[in-house]
Amino acid sequence: MSPELAEGALAGPAQDPVYRQEDDYDRVMPYDPSAFPPFAVTVDLVVLTVRRHALCALAVRRGEPPYQGRWALPGGFVRGDEDLTTAAARELAEETGLHAHDPAGPVLANAAHLEQLATYGDPKRDPRMRVVSVAHLALAPDLPAPRPGGDARSVRWAPVEDLLDQEVGYGRDGEQVTPLAFDHAQILADGVERARSKIEYSSLATAFCPQEFTVGELRRVYEAVWGVALDPRNFHRKVTGTPGFLVPTGGTTTRQGGRPAQLFRAGGATLLNPPMLRPEA
C-alpha cells in the first residue's frame, strides 16, 4: 500500500470534522418516506382519584366509531405542533379542567401529577389505522363530576375494579357491562399497578390529597389504592416518622368528624426511606 493510501485509510470518518453518521445511511439506503407505512400517535390518560374511599378512574363513553358506545380512557391524537407532554397536558385540561403540575413551579390548587406511563404499539390495537399510543398517568385529589367533551358521549368516574372487570354482565342501574375499548383495559391495569407500586417508595400518595390533609385522609388514600385496611396507629407512626414525608401546617380540622385532627402538607422528600411497604394480600 502506498504512503498516500495508507494515510487515507487511517484518516477515517471519525477524524473528519464534518462527518455525519447519517451520510453513511443515506448512501446505503436513501430515505424514502413513501417506503414506510404511515401511522398516528395518540396520548391516552389514566386519570386516577379517590372518591368515596375507592380508587376511581376517569372513563368516557365513545360517541363515534370505532367502539361507539363503549367506555374508554380519555385521550386523543397528538397534534402536529405538539410534543407528547404538551398533548397529554392539553387532554388532561380538556377532560378534567386540571393543569399538569410543574415540579419547578409553584404548587397550584388545580394541578395534577402527570407522568408518562408506557407506549403501546400493537399493529391491531386500533381498527382505523396503525396507531401508537403513549399513555400517561395522572393523579389528583377528589374531583367534581366531569363534563363530556370532544367525541365523548358521556363521562364518569368509575371504580377501577368495575372498569377492569372483563366479564360481560350488568352493572349499576342495569347498565350492560362490556370491556373497555381498544387495549384500554391493559393500559388502565398498568397505570393502577404503577400507582400502587410508586406510593410504596415515593411521596406520590400525597398527589391524591388536597394541599392540606390529615394523616387519616392520607391513610384512606393508601387503603383505596392498595385495596387493604391499615392499622391507624402504625400508619400514623410510619408516615410522621419518615423524614421529609409530611410537614405540620400548624392547623387542625374537624371535617372528618370527631376531635380536631392535625393538618399536614407534603414535605420535600420525593423518595421515602424507609419505604411504605404494601401489605401482602
Secondary structure, DSSP 4 states (H G I P E B T S, - for coil): --HHHHHHHHS-GGG-TT--HHHHHHHHS---GGGS---EEEEEEEEEEEETTEEEEEEEEE-SSSSTT-EE--EEEPPTT--HHHHHHHHHHHHHS-EE--TTS---TTEEEEEEEEEE--TTSSSSS-EEEEEEEEE-S--PPP---TTEEEEEEEEHHHHT--S-EE-GGGPEE-PPSTTHHHHHHHHHHHHHHHHHHBSGGGGGS-SSB-HHHHHHHHHHHHTS---HHHHHHHHHHSTTTEEEEEEEE-TTSSS-EEEEEE-S-SB-SS--PPPP-
